[in-house]
Amino acid sequence: MIRRRSRQPRTISRGDPASTGHAVSTIRAIAARIRLINGVATTIAAVVEQQGAATQEIVRNVGQAAQGTGAVTGTIVGVAGAAEETGRAAGQVLDAAGALQRQSEPLAAEVERFLDPVRAA
C-alpha cells in the first residue's frame, strides 16, 4: 500500500521563518480582533439587559399609574355622586323655604290684623 503525503505549501514545509512569522502575526491579529468583537458583544448584551430592566420598570410604573388613575376616577365618581345628592338636598331646602314663605304670608297678615287694634289703643 502506497501512501501519499499531503501537499503543503513549500514555505511551510520548509519552515520558512519569514512566512511562519507572518502567519503567527496574522493569527495574533485575528485573535485580537476576535477579543475586540467579544468585548463589543459583551457590552451589547449588558446594554440589552439594562434596557430590558428599564422596560420592566416602565411597565411596572405604568401599571401603578393605571391603578392610581383608577383610584382617582373612583374618587371623582364618589364626589360627583355626593355633589348630586347635595344638589338634590339644596333643591329640597329651597322648596321648603318657598313653602314656609308662602305659609308665613297669611300668618304675617293675621298678626298685623291682631296688632292693628292693639296699636290703636
Secondary structure, 3 states (H helix, E strand, C coil): CCCCCCCCCHHHHHCCHHHHHHHHHHHHHHHHHHHHHHHHHHHHHHHHHHHHHHHHHHHHHHHHHHHHHHHHHHHHHHHHHHHHHHHHHHHHHHHHHHHHHHHHHHHHHHHHHHHHHHHHC
